[in-house]
Amino acid sequence: MTASVPIAFENIEYLLGVLPVIVIGWVLIHKGARRSLILSRIIIVSLLVVALAGPYNPVTVTETDETPTITVLSDETESMDIFESGTAEEIFDKLQDTTPARMEKMGGLRSDIGDEILASSTGDDHIIVVSDGNNNFGSDLAETIDFVSDTGTVVYAVTQTPGKNDLSVEITGARTAVLGNENTCGVEVSQAESNTTYKLSIEVDGSPVSSRTVTQTTSIKIEPFSCTFNSLGPHLITARISSGDDMRSGNNVFNKTIYVVPKPRILLVSHDDDSPLYKVLRNLYETNTVSSLDDANLTDYKAVVLDNINDGRLSGSSTGKLREYTAGGGGLLVVGGDNSYDFGDYLNSSIETILPVESYSSAYAGSVNVVLVLDISGSISAHEALDVEKAMAINLLNDMGRDTNVGVVAYGGDAISVSDGLLPMYSHANRDTLKDKVSKLKTGFGGTSMDEGISTAADMLDNTSGQKYMLVFSDGAVKDSFEDSKIEISGMDSTETEMIFVMIKTNVVKEREVKTDNNRGDYFLKVLADQVGGDFIQLELDQRLDLTFGQESPDLPEDGLDAYAIVRLDEEHFITRYLNISGSVSGYNDVTQKVGARRLVTTSMGKPVVTVWEFGLGRVVSLSSDNGNMWAGALYSGENARLLPSMVNWAVGDPRPEGGIVVYSGDMNLGSPGTVIIRSNEMPAVVFGKQEVPVSQTGERTYEGVIEPDHIGLFKLEVSAGGITLEDTAAVNYPLEYRDVGNDPDFLEAVKHSGGGVYNVDQARSLLFSDIRKNSIMTSEEHVSLSWLFLITALLVFLGEVIMRRAKGIIDIKTRRKGRGR
């Protein structure tokens, strides 16, 4: 039980009542009232007012629930077949002998883990989830864990090692493709374990186009696949895998249907009819080229491309028309050059309000700031771990993205700034300098002043913007600076800086006789990590620290000063997802990304080259290099040539014509309903396979039907309205339960982020219940009333005054009697 502040008040505004008491007393004294009496009354009444204000001492009360309420949630869905069964029952049997516990099970072909956690949570309880964490139905798992943690529920995860491997294949990509355009999709193969070999075969419209043997050493591998369709209507891509190291064959085939539509109409505003840009657009789209927007009817086009157009050539009416067109759902691609953006008077212009960039230069200082705090104390060197620590640091420096700024601090008896501040990693020289300095670090004799190292690192991160990380390395021998380190990090803002404590397990810990947790280095570092809401990592001497910071690749080309390397920054966006961007440009427009926009392609120093955002209902792409005639020829050749059509396709959005019947449908998974949306002037009739699909109107010219497939296969989809019938094909693939295999790392991160713990089966048997009891410490604030203190003080003052007056009266009587006696 601890007191947080000495005194507080329930009704602090009542204290204002003391002011009129003082004023009245002052007036009475100046009118001749007896000073001592009035002062006494002022004190007494003031004390009564203070007592009325409800003074109290806020006391924090800490209680430990010796028998916490626990729910064991057992995932027994079919994706768990690769793990040993009975783990949840074993944990439950062990727990129910010592604390109130209950067990909930989920099975079948749906893993609604989020819903089950939500249903099991009662607040201030504990839920142990024995699952692979692959949530494929219902509430979002991470959001649910975060929500229940706010109610006092702590979620724990028990992970198991797969007893056998399971492989699944899926094809991802757009549902529609443009006639004659290269269509790229991703063939994604997942495995439960970490190493397998399989045969991957791909067919297009039933004809084999690719077959090869693949060795996969990651849990997920995505193979880009491209093909071009030269006929309109539905087409089919099929991916198959086969392996001797696979326990389930039902998820080894995936069908993806593609609906090919006519080339959309594009308006190109340009004065150059011989550029690579012009040639690509004329070849891939129905392109109309004009020199001015003034007379163009933009509603006839799916997208508008401005090629190196000066703001002075865009009239006010043209810009207003373009703004209205884009906000209403049209696409816009603005290509730079020597007459555009910063060279075309775009800054603060009307056209710039539509764009995702502003036409001024800003120094690029990196968006991620990292400080490595290295332990060079005598103990880490004595146990031959200093070289291991330096190797870990150098590996981290090698992997740092170009958009990171990195500093290095070392601490032994004192702390030193190795890097003299943060250095940007877009420079090879900076990276090499830091690696050299780290490699030359020697032992600092004396104590282990981790607190000083943290303080020096915090000073480096002050006044920086963007993400901030501090990695503190130690061998765990930090007992002498533990309390000072706690004080140091207590003053840090954990919402600004993420701290990661890395303990290298040397003989300092291994050979020491451990009697209590308080003697253990891992205990010290975990307490520090928990205090600041950070992470704690333990590594053996032969383990590698697998962390990366920043998004931009650390590799820099050796081109001259006249060449600016271009790199893919965003790997998840539609435009760049399956592209391998490389090479360099000889020039670019120096622009700055707006808040809310996304940089997809940049120079090696982070300058935007391709930037996107959504403007109203439309999509806008900024290409801040030229049409290929002067600067950016590399963007229109080789693998990079796929960038331009990807930008145009994203800006176009839906390439289907506006008139007639437009159908939005997609492939489905068995056990999950599918939706078909139709735009039509009248109620359509929908047939899936040979069954009619009920349709309801959901908006003007918008209708919707829900399809409940009952078996896997390819199905004909017919939509009829106004005498027109549109035919499509939809695939029903294996259940979602078979898609995600193995343990989901996002689930484990969500558990750790919410304050829970992640355990393997052996740890769950030995540590789980004790950790739950540690997390069952409840704190509450009690208000210990202090009104009695002020009331007694007022009474004592009053009694003291009465006694003094009585004593004075007796003395006066005796004095008068003595006077008469004389």
C-alpha positions in Angstrom: 0.0 0.0 0.0 1.5 3.3 -1.1 0.4 6.9 -1.0 0.7 8.8 -4.3 0.2 12.4 -3.1 -0.2 13.5 0.5 -3.6 15.2 0.2 -6.4 15.8 -2.3 -10.0 17.0 -2.0 -13.4 15.6 -3.0 -14.9 19.1 -3.5 -11.9 21.4 -3.9 -14.1 24.3 -5.0 -15.4 24.5 -1.4 -12.0 25.9 -0.4 -13.1 29.2 -1.9 -15.3 29.6 1.1 -12.2 30.4 3.2 -11.8 33.7 1.3 -15.0 35.4 2.6 -14.2 34.2 6.2 -10.9 35.9 6.0 -12.4 39.1 4.5 -15.2 39.3 7.2 -12.6 38.7 10.0 -10.4 41.5 8.6 -13.3 43.9 8.5 -14.3 43.1 12.1 -10.8 43.6 13.3 -10.6 47.0 11.7 -14.0 47.9 13.3 -12.5 47.4 16.7 -13.4 43.8 17.5 -11.0 41.9 19.7 -8.2 40.7 17.5 -7.4 37.4 19.3 -11.0 36.3 19.3 -11.5 37.1 15.6 -8.3 35.4 14.6 -9.4 32.3 16.6 -12.8 32.3 14.9 -11.2 32.7 11.4 -9.0 29.7 12.0 -11.8 27.6 13.4 -14.3 28.4 10.6 -11.5 27.9 7.9 -10.7 24.5 9.3 -14.4 23.6 9.2 -14.6 24.7 5.5 -11.5 22.6 4.7 -13.1 19.6 6.4 -16.3 20.2 4.4 -14.2 20.2 1.2 -13.6 16.5 1.8 -9.8 16.2 2.2 -8.4 12.7 1.7 -5.2 10.9 1.2 -5.2 8.8 -2.0 -3.6 5.5 -1.3 -2.8 2.9 -3.9 -3.8 -0.6 -2.7 -2.1 -3.6 -4.3 -3.8 -7.0 -4.0 -2.9 -10.4 -5.5 -5.6 -12.8 -6.6 -4.3 -16.1 -5.4 -6.9 -18.0 -7.4 -7.3 -16.1 -10.7 -10.2 -17.0 -13.1 -8.8 -18.7 -16.2 -10.4 -19.9 -19.4 -8.5 -22.3 -21.7 -9.5 -21.8 -25.3 -8.8 -24.9 -27.3 -8.6 -24.6 -31.1 -9.6 -27.9 -32.5 -10.4 -26.7 -36.1 -9.1 -28.7 -39.0 -6.0 -26.5 -39.5 -4.7 -27.8 -36.1 -4.4 -31.3 -37.5 -0.6 -30.7 -38.0 -0.1 -30.3 -34.2 -0.1 -32.9 -31.4 -3.6 -33.0 -29.9 -4.4 -32.9 -26.2 -2.2 -29.9 -25.3 -5.1 -27.7 -24.1 -6.6 -30.6 -22.0 -3.2 -31.1 -20.3 -2.9 -27.4 -19.4 -6.5 -27.3 -18.2 -6.1 -30.4 -16.1 -3.1 -28.9 -14.4 -4.8 -25.6 -13.8 -8.2 -26.7 -12.4 -6.5 -28.3 -9.4 -5.2 -24.9 -8.2 -7.6 -22.2 -9.5 -11.1 -21.8 -11.0 -10.7 -22.8 -14.6 -13.0 -23.6 -17.5 -12.4 -24.9 -21.0 -13.9 -23.8 -24.3 -13.5 -25.6 -27.6 -13.9 -24.5 -31.2 -13.9 -26.9 -34.1 -14.9 -27.4 -37.7 -13.9 -25.4 -40.8 -14.1 -21.9 -39.2 -11.5 -20.4 -36.9 -13.4 -17.6 -35.2 -10.8 -17.1 -32.5 -11.6 -13.4 -32.1 -15.3 -14.1 -31.4 -14.4 -16.9 -29.0 -12.0 -14.6 -27.0 -14.7 -11.9 -26.9 -17.3 -14.4 -25.7 -15.0 -15.9 -23.0 -13.8 -12.5 -21.6 -15.4 -11.4 -18.4 -13.0 -8.6 -17.5 -10.1 -9.0 -14.9 -9.7 -12.6 -16.0 -7.2 -14.7 -18.0 -7.6 -16.5 -21.3 -5.1 -19.1 -22.5 -5.4 -19.7 -26.3 -4.0 -22.9 -27.6 -4.1 -22.2 -31.3 -2.2 -21.5 -34.5 -3.8 -18.1 -34.4 -5.1 -18.3 -37.9 -8.3 -16.4 -37.6 -10.5 -16.6 -40.7 -14.0 -15.7 -39.6 -15.7 -13.1 -37.4 -14.0 -10.4 -35.4 -10.5 -9.2 -36.2 -8.2 -11.0 -33.8 -5.7 -8.3 -33.0 -8.5 -5.7 -32.4 -10.3 -8.2 -30.2 -7.3 -8.9 -28.0 -6.6 -5.1 -27.7 -10.3 -4.6 -26.7 -10.5 -7.2 -24.0 -7.1 -6.1 -22.6 -8.7 -2.7 -21.9 -11.3 -4.6 -19.7 -8.6 -6.3 -17.6 -8.6 -9.6 -19.5 -5.0 -10.9 -20.2 -4.6 -13.2 -23.2 -1.8 -15.8 -23.4 -0.8 -17.8 -26.4 0.5 -21.4 -26.3 2.4 -22.3 -29.5 3.2 -25.8 -30.7 5.7 -27.1 -33.1 4.1 -28.7 -36.2 4.4 -32.4 -36.2 4.1 -32.5 -39.9 4.2 -30.1 -42.8 1.2 -28.7 -44.7 1.4 -26.7 -47.9 -1.3 -24.5 -49.5 -1.4 -22.5 -52.7 -3.3 -19.4 -53.6 -3.3 -16.9 -56.5 -3.7 -13.2 -55.6 -4.2 -10.3 -58.0 -6.9 -8.2 -59.7 -10.2 -9.7 -60.8 -10.2 -7.9 -64.1 -7.6 -7.5 -66.9 -7.4 -5.2 -69.9 -7.4 -6.8 -73.3 -3.8 -7.1 -74.7 -2.3 -5.8 -71.4 0.2 -7.9 -69.4 -1.7 -9.2 -66.3 0.4 -9.9 -63.3 -0.7 -11.9 -60.3 1.1 -13.6 -57.4 1.2 -17.4 -56.8 1.5 -17.6 -53.0 2.6 -20.9 -51.4 2.5 -21.2 -47.6 4.0 -24.0 -45.4 3.7 -24.8 -41.7 7.4 -25.6 -41.3 10.4 -23.8 -42.7 11.9 -25.9 -45.4 10.3 -27.9 -48.2 10.6 -28.7 -51.9 7.6 -29.0 -54.2 6.6 -28.9 -57.9 4.7 -25.8 -59.0 2.6 -26.0 -62.1 0.6 -23.2 -63.7 -2.1 -23.4 -66.3 -3.9 -20.7 -68.3 -7.3 -21.6 -69.7 -6.4 -25.3 -69.2 -3.1 -25.2 -71.0 0.2 -25.7 -69.1 2.5 -22.7 -69.3 4.9 -23.3 -66.4 6.2 -26.2 -64.4 9.3 -26.2 -62.1 10.6 -27.5 -58.8 10.8 -25.0 -56.0 12.8 -25.1 -52.7 11.2 -22.9 -50.1 12.9 -21.9 -46.9 10.3 -19.4 -45.7 6.8 -19.8 -44.4 5.4 -17.8 -47.3 6.8 -17.5 -50.8 5.2 -15.4 -53.6 6.0 -16.1 -57.2 4.9 -13.3 -59.6 3.3 -14.7 -62.8 2.4 -12.7 -65.9 0.2 -13.5 -68.9 -1.6 -11.6 -71.6 -5.2 -12.3 -72.7 -6.2 -11.5 -76.2 -9.9 -12.3 -76.0 -12.7 -10.7 -74.0 -14.7 -12.4 -71.2 -13.8 -14.9 -68.5 -10.4 -16.7 -68.4 -8.8 -19.1 -65.8 -5.4 -19.4 -64.2 -4.8 -22.6 -62.2 -1.9 -23.2 -59.8 -1.0 -26.7 -58.5 1.6 -27.9 -56.1 2.7 -31.4 -55.3 5.2 -32.5 -52.6 6.0 -35.6 -50.6 6.3 -33.4 -47.5 2.6 -32.4 -47.3 -0.1 -33.9 -45.0 -3.1 -32.5 -46.9 -3.8 -32.4 -50.6 -7.1 -30.5 -50.5 -5.3 -27.1 -50.5 -2.9 -27.9 -53.3 -4.9 -26.6 -56.2 -6.2 -23.0 -56.7 -8.3 -21.6 -59.5 -8.4 -17.8 -60.2 -10.8 -16.4 -62.7 -10.0 -13.3 -64.7 -12.5 -11.2 -66.6 -11.0 -9.5 -69.6 -12.5 -6.1 -70.6 -11.9 -3.8 -73.6 -9.1 -1.3 -73.5 -10.3 1.7 -71.5 -10.2 5.2 -73.1 -7.3 7.3 -71.9 -6.8 11.0 -72.6 -3.1 12.0 -73.0 -2.3 15.7 -72.8 1.1 16.1 -74.4 3.2 17.9 -76.9 5.5 14.9 -77.5 4.3 12.2 -79.8 7.6 10.3 -79.9 8.3 9.5 -76.3 8.4 6.0 -74.7 5.4 7.1 -72.6 3.4 8.0 -75.7 4.2 4.7 -77.4 3.3 2.5 -74.4 -0.1 4.3 -73.9 -1.0 4.1 -77.6 -0.1 0.4 -77.6 -1.9 -0.7 -74.5 -5.0 1.6 -74.3 -7.5 3.4 -76.5 -5.6 6.6 -76.2 -6.6 10.0 -77.5 -3.9 12.7 -77.6 -4.6 16.4 -77.3 -2.4 19.5 -76.6 -4.9 21.2 -74.3 -7.6 20.2 -71.8 -9.8 23.2 -72.7 -12.1 21.5 -75.3 -11.9 17.9 -73.9 -14.9 16.1 -72.5 -13.3 14.3 -69.6 -16.3 12.1 -68.8 -15.5 10.1 -72.0 -12.3 8.8 -70.4 -11.3 6.5 -67.6 -8.1 8.4 -66.9 -6.2 11.6 -67.9 -2.4 11.7 -68.3 -0.7 15.1 -68.2 2.8 14.8 -69.8 5.2 17.6 -68.8 2.5 20.3 -68.8 3.4 23.7 -67.4 0.8 25.2 -65.0 0.6 28.2 -67.3 -0.9 26.0 -70.0 -3.7 24.9 -67.7 -6.4 27.5 -67.7 -8.5 28.0 -64.6 -11.5 26.3 -66.2 -9.4 23.3 -67.3 -8.0 22.9 -63.8 -11.5 23.2 -62.3 -12.8 20.6 -64.8 -10.0 18.3 -63.9 -10.6 18.7 -60.2 -14.3 17.9 -60.6 -13.5 14.9 -62.8 -11.0 13.4 -60.4 -13.1 14.0 -57.3 -16.0 12.3 -59.1 -14.0 9.1 -59.6 -11.7 9.7 -62.6 -8.1 8.7 -62.7 -5.2 11.2 -63.1 -1.5 10.5 -63.9 0.8 13.6 -63.9 4.2 13.0 -65.5 7.1 15.3 -64.7 9.9 16.7 -66.8 11.7 20.0 -67.5 8.4 21.9 -67.8 6.4 20.4 -64.9 6.3 20.3 -61.1 9.1 22.4 -59.7 10.1 23.5 -63.2 6.4 24.2 -64.2 5.2 26.6 -61.5 3.1 24.0 -59.7 3.9 25.3 -56.2 0.8 26.7 -54.6 -1.1 26.4 -57.9 -4.6 25.0 -58.5 -3.3 21.8 -60.1 -1.1 21.1 -57.1 -4.2 20.9 -54.8 -5.1 17.7 -56.7 -1.7 16.1 -56.5 -0.2 13.9 -53.8 3.0 16.0 -53.8 4.1 19.6 -53.4 6.6 21.1 -55.7 9.3 22.1 -53.4 12.4 20.4 -52.1 12.7 19.1 -48.6 15.9 17.7 -47.0 15.4 14.0 -46.6 16.5 13.0 -43.1 15.1 9.5 -42.9 11.8 8.5 -41.2 13.3 5.9 -38.8 15.8 6.8 -36.0 17.6 3.9 -34.3 20.2 4.0 -31.5 22.2 0.9 -30.6 23.4 0.9 -26.9 26.2 -1.6 -26.6 27.6 -3.2 -23.4 31.4 -3.0 -23.3 31.6 -3.7 -19.6 34.3 -6.0 -18.2 31.9 -8.9 -17.6 30.8 -9.2 -21.3 34.4 -9.3 -22.4 35.5 -11.7 -19.7 32.9 -14.2 -21.0 34.0 -13.8 -24.6 30.7 -12.2 -25.7 32.0 -8.7 -26.8 32.9 -9.9 -30.3 29.5 -11.6 -30.6 27.7 -8.4 -29.6 29.8 -6.4 -32.1 28.9 -8.9 -34.8 25.2 -8.5 -34.0 25.5 -4.7 -34.2 27.4 -4.9 -37.5 24.7 -7.2 -39.0 22.1 -4.7 -37.9 24.0 -1.9 -39.6 24.2 -3.9 -42.8 20.5 -4.4 -42.8 19.4 -0.9 -41.9 17.2 0.7 -44.6 18.3 3.8 -46.4 15.5 5.7 -44.7 17.0 5.2 -41.3 19.3 7.4 -39.1 21.5 5.4 -36.8 23.5 6.2 -33.7 25.7 4.1 -31.5 26.4 4.4 -27.8 28.6 2.2 -25.7 28.6 1.9 -21.9 30.9 0.3 -19.4 32.0 2.3 -16.3 30.8 5.4 -18.3 28.8 5.9 -21.4 30.3 7.3 -24.7 28.8 8.4 -28.0 30.5 6.3 -30.6 28.7 7.8 -33.6 28.6 11.5 -32.4 24.9 11.7 -33.2 22.6 10.1 -35.7 24.0 9.4 -39.2 21.7 8.8 -42.2 22.1 5.4 -43.8 21.5 6.5 -47.4 25.3 7.1 -47.4 27.6 4.1 -47.8 30.3 6.2 -46.1 28.2 6.7 -43.0 27.4 3.0 -42.8 31.0 1.9 -43.3 32.2 4.5 -40.7 29.8 3.1 -38.0 30.7 -0.5 -38.8 34.4 0.4 -38.4 33.9 2.2 -35.1 31.8 -0.7 -33.7 34.4 -3.3 -34.8 37.1 -1.3 -32.9 35.2 -1.0 -29.6 37.2 -2.3 -26.6 36.2 -3.2 -23.0 35.5 -0.3 -20.7 36.7 -1.3 -17.2 34.7 -0.4 -14.1 31.0 -0.8 -13.4 28.1 -1.3 -15.8 26.4 2.1 -16.2 23.5 1.1 -18.3 21.5 4.1 -17.1 24.1 6.4 -18.5 24.0 4.6 -21.8 20.2 5.0 -22.0 20.5 8.6 -21.1 23.0 9.3 -23.9 20.9 7.4 -26.4 17.8 9.4 -25.3 19.7 12.6 -25.9 20.5 11.5 -29.4 16.8 10.8 -30.1 15.6 14.1 -28.8 14.4 16.6 -31.4 14.1 14.0 -34.1 10.9 13.2 -36.0 9.5 9.9 -37.2 9.8 6.5 -35.6 12.3 6.1 -32.7 13.9 2.9 -31.5 16.5 2.2 -28.8 18.2 -1.2 -28.7 19.9 -1.8 -25.4 22.4 -4.8 -25.4 23.6 -6.4 -22.1 24.9 -9.6 -20.7 22.5 -9.2 -17.8 25.1 -8.1 -15.2 23.3 -4.8 -14.5 22.3 -5.2 -10.8 24.3 -2.2 -9.7 22.7 0.1 -12.3 19.3 -1.5 -12.3 17.5 1.1 -10.0 19.2 4.0 -11.8 18.1 2.6 -15.1 14.5 2.3 -13.9 14.6 6.0 -12.9 16.1 6.9 -16.2 13.5 5.2 -18.4 10.6 6.4 -16.1 11.2 9.8 -17.6 10.9 8.6 -21.2 7.8 8.8 -23.4 7.2 5.2 -24.4 4.7 6.4 -27.0 7.6 8.2 -28.9 10.4 5.7 -28.4 10.2 1.9 -28.6 12.8 0.2 -26.5 14.2 -3.3 -27.1 16.4 -4.9 -24.5 18.6 -7.7 -25.9 20.3 -10.0 -23.4 23.3 -12.1 -24.7 23.3 -15.3 -22.5 26.9 -15.6 -21.3 28.3 -17.4 -18.4 27.4 -14.4 -16.2 24.0 -15.9 -16.1 24.5 -19.5 -16.9 27.1 -20.3 -14.2 25.7 -18.2 -11.4 23.8 -20.0 -8.7 20.3 -18.5 -8.9 18.3 -18.5 -5.7 15.7 -15.8 -6.5 14.4 -14.0 -9.5 16.1 -10.8 -8.2 19.5 -12.3 -9.0 18.8 -12.9 -12.6 19.9 -10.7 -15.5 16.9 -11.7 -17.6 14.7 -10.6 -14.7 16.3 -7.1 -14.6 16.0 -6.5 -18.3 12.5 -7.9 -18.5 11.4 -5.5 -15.7 12.9 -2.6 -17.6 11.3 -3.6 -20.8 7.9 -4.1 -19.1 8.2 -0.7 -17.4 8.6 1.1 -20.7 6.3 -1.1 -22.7 9.1 -2.5 -24.8 10.4 -5.9 -25.9 12.9 -8.3 -24.3 14.9 -10.7 -26.4 17.3 -13.4 -25.1 20.0 -14.7 -27.4 22.5 -17.5 -27.2 26.0 -16.7 -28.3 25.5 -18.4 -31.6 22.2 -16.8 -32.4 21.6 -13.9 -34.8 19.4 -10.9 -33.9 16.9 -10.9 -36.7 15.6 -7.3 -36.7 15.2 -4.8 -39.6 14.5 -1.1 -39.5 13.3 1.1 -42.3 11.6 0.1 -45.6 14.2 1.1 -48.2 16.8 -1.6 -49.2 20.3 -0.9 -47.8 22.0 -1.8 -51.1 23.2 1.3 -53.1 24.3 1.1 -56.7 27.8 2.4 -57.7 26.5 4.8 -60.3 28.0 8.2 -60.7 26.6 11.5 -59.5 24.6 11.9 -62.7 22.6 8.7 -62.0 20.0 8.5 -59.3 19.2 4.9 -58.3 15.5 4.1 -58.1 14.1 1.6 -55.6 10.7 0.1 -54.7 9.8 1.5 -51.3 6.3 0.1 -50.9 5.9 -3.6 -51.7 2.2 -3.9 -50.8 0.6 -1.4 -53.1 -1.3 -2.6 -56.2 1.2 -0.7 -58.5 4.4 -2.1 -57.1 3.3 -5.4 -55.5 4.8 -7.7 -58.2 7.3 -5.4 -59.7 11.1 -5.6 -59.4 12.2 -2.0 -59.8 15.9 -1.4 -60.6 18.2 0.9 -62.4 18.5 4.7 -62.3 17.3 7.9 -63.7 19.4 10.9 -64.7 17.0 13.5 -63.4 13.8 14.0 -61.4 11.5 16.7 -60.2 12.3 17.6 -56.6 8.9 17.3 -54.9 7.7 16.6 -51.3 5.1 13.9 -50.4 1.9 15.3 -48.9 0.5 14.0 -45.6 -1.8 11.1 -46.5 0.0 10.2 -49.7 2.1 7.0 -50.2 5.6 6.9 -51.8 5.9 3.8 -53.9 9.1 4.4 -55.8 11.9 6.7 -54.7 15.5 7.5 -55.4 18.1 6.0 -53.2 18.0 9.1 -51.0 14.3 8.9 -50.5 13.2 11.5 -53.0 9.7 10.7 -54.4 9.5 9.2 -57.9 6.1 7.6 -57.8 3.6 8.9 -55.2 -0.1 8.2 -55.0 -3.2 9.1 -53.1 -7.0 9.2 -53.4 -8.7 12.5 -54.2 -12.4 12.3 -53.5 -13.6 9.2 -55.4 -10.7 9.3 -57.8 -7.1 8.2 -57.8 -4.1 10.4 -58.5 -0.5 9.2 -59.4 2.5 11.5 -59.5 5.5 10.4 -61.6 8.1 13.0 -60.7 10.4 12.0 -63.6 9.9 12.4 -67.3 8.3 10.6 -70.2 11.6 8.7 -71.0 13.1 11.1 -73.6 15.6 12.8 -71.2 15.8 11.4 -67.7 13.8 8.2 -67.2 14.4 5.9 -70.1 15.1 3.1 -67.6 11.5 3.3 -66.4 10.1 2.3 -69.8 12.3 -0.7 -70.6 12.9 -4.2 -69.3 11.2 -5.2 -66.1 10.6 -1.6 -65.3 8.3 -1.2 -68.3 5.5 -2.8 -66.3 5.5 0.3 -64.0 3.6 2.6 -66.4 0.7 0.3 -67.1 0.5 -0.6 -63.4 0.2 3.2 -62.6 -2.5 3.7 -65.3 -4.5 0.6 -64.3 -4.5 1.7 -60.7 -5.6 5.2 -61.7 -8.3 3.8 -63.9 -9.7 1.6 -61.1 -12.6 -0.2 -62.7 -11.8 -0.5 -66.4 -15.3 -1.8 -67.4 -17.6 0.4 -69.5 -20.1 2.4 -67.6 -23.2 1.5 -69.7 -25.2 -1.7 -69.9 -24.8 -4.4 -67.2 -21.7 -4.2 -65.0 -21.0 -7.2 -62.7 -18.7 -7.3 -59.7 -18.0 -10.8 -58.6 -15.1 -12.8 -57.4 -13.9 -16.3 -56.6 -15.0 -17.9 -53.4 -14.0 -20.4 -50.7 -16.1 -23.3 -49.7 -17.9 -22.5 -46.5 -17.7 -18.7 -47.0 -20.5 -16.9 -48.8 -19.8 -14.9 -51.9 -21.3 -11.7 -53.1 -22.2 -10.5 -56.6 -23.0 -6.8 -57.2 -24.7 -5.7 -60.3 -25.1 -2.2 -61.8 -28.2 -2.2 -64.1 -31.1 0.0 -65.0 -33.5 -2.8 -63.9 -33.7 -5.7 -61.6 -31.4 -8.4 -62.9 -31.8 -12.2 -62.9 -28.7 -14.0 -61.5 -27.9 -17.7 -62.0 -24.9 -19.4 -60.4 -24.3 -22.8 -61.7 -27.8 -23.9 -62.3 -29.4 -22.2 -59.3 -31.1 -18.8 -59.2 -29.6 -16.3 -56.8 -32.0 -14.1 -54.8 -31.2 -10.4 -55.6 -32.1 -7.3 -53.7 -31.7 -3.6 -54.6 -29.2 -1.8 -52.4 -29.0 1.6 -54.1 -29.7 3.4 -57.3 -28.9 1.1 -60.2 -27.2 -1.2 -57.7 -28.3 -4.8 -56.9 -26.7 -7.5 -54.7 -27.0 -11.2 -54.4 -25.4 -13.6 -51.9 -24.1 -17.0 -53.1 -23.7 -20.0 -50.8 -21.5 -22.5 -52.6 -21.8 -26.1 -51.4 -18.9 -27.7 -53.3 -15.6 -26.9 -54.9 -15.3 -26.3 -58.7 -15.9 -23.8 -61.6 -19.3 -22.4 -62.0 -21.0 -20.4 -64.8 -22.4 -17.1 -63.6 -25.2 -15.5 -65.8 -26.6 -12.1 -65.2 -29.6 -11.0 -67.4 -31.4 -7.6 -67.6 -33.0 -5.6 -70.3 -32.6 -8.4 -72.8 -28.9 -8.5 -72.3 -27.1 -11.5 -70.8 -23.6 -11.3 -69.4 -21.7 -14.6 -68.9 -18.9 -15.0 -66.4 -17.1 -17.8 -64.5 -16.5 -18.0 -60.8 -14.3 -20.5 -58.9 -15.0 -22.0 -55.6 -11.8 -23.1 -53.9 -10.9 -25.0 -50.8 -12.1 -23.7 -47.4 -10.3 -20.7 -45.8 -9.4 -23.1 -42.9 -6.9 -24.8 -45.2 -5.3 -21.6 -46.6 -3.3 -20.3 -43.6 -1.1 -23.0 -42.2 1.3 -23.1 -39.2 1.6 -20.5 -36.5 0.5 -16.9 -37.3 3.2 -14.5 -36.1 0.8 -11.6 -36.1 -1.3 -13.3 -33.5 1.7 -13.8 -31.2 2.7 -10.1 -31.7 -0.9 -9.0 -30.8 -0.7 -11.1 -27.6 2.7 -9.6 -26.6 1.5 -6.1 -27.5 -1.5 -6.4 -25.2 0.6 -7.4 -22.2 0.1 -11.2 -22.4 2.7 -13.9 -22.8 3.7 -16.3 -25.5 4.8 -19.8 -24.4 5.8 -23.0 -26.0 4.3 -26.2 -24.5 7.2 -26.8 -22.1 7.1 -23.2 -20.8 3.3 -23.5 -20.4 3.7 -26.5 -18.2 6.3 -24.9 -15.9 5.8 -21.1 -16.0 2.3 -20.2 -17.2 0.4 -20.3 -13.9 3.1 -18.5 -12.0 3.1 -15.7 -14.6 -0.7 -15.6 -14.5 -0.5 -15.0 -10.8 2.0 -12.2 -11.3 -0.5 -10.6 -13.8 -3.3 -11.0 -11.2 -1.9 -8.2 -9.1 -4.7 -5.7 -8.9 -4.2 -2.1 -7.9 -6.9 0.3 -6.8 -7.0 3.7 -5.2 -8.6 4.2 -1.9 -9.5 7.6 -0.4 -8.6 7.8 3.3 -10.6 10.7 4.7 -8.7 13.4 6.5 -11.7 15.5 7.5 -11.4 14.2 11.1 -8.0 15.8 11.3 -9.3 19.2 10.5 -12.3 18.8 12.7 -10.2 17.8 15.7 -7.8 20.7 15.0 -10.8 23.1 14.9 -12.1 21.6 18.2 -8.6 21.9 19.8 -8.3 25.5 18.7 -11.7 26.3 20.1 -11.0 24.5 23.4 -7.7 26.2 23.6 -9.3 29.6 23.2 -11.9 28.8 25.8 -9.3 27.6 28.3 -7.1 30.6 27.7 -10.1 33.0 28.2 -11.1 31.1 31.3 -7.6 31.2 32.7 -7.3 34.9 31.9 -10.6 35.5 33.7 -9.5 33.7 36.8 -6.2 35.6 36.8 -8.1 38.9 36.5 -10.4 38.0 39.4 -7.5 37.1 41.7 -5.7 40.3 40.7 -8.7 42.4 41.6 -9.1 40.6 45.0 -5.5 41.3 45.9 -6.0 44.9 45.0 -8.9 45.2 47.4 -7.0 43.4 50.1 -4.4 46.1 50.1 
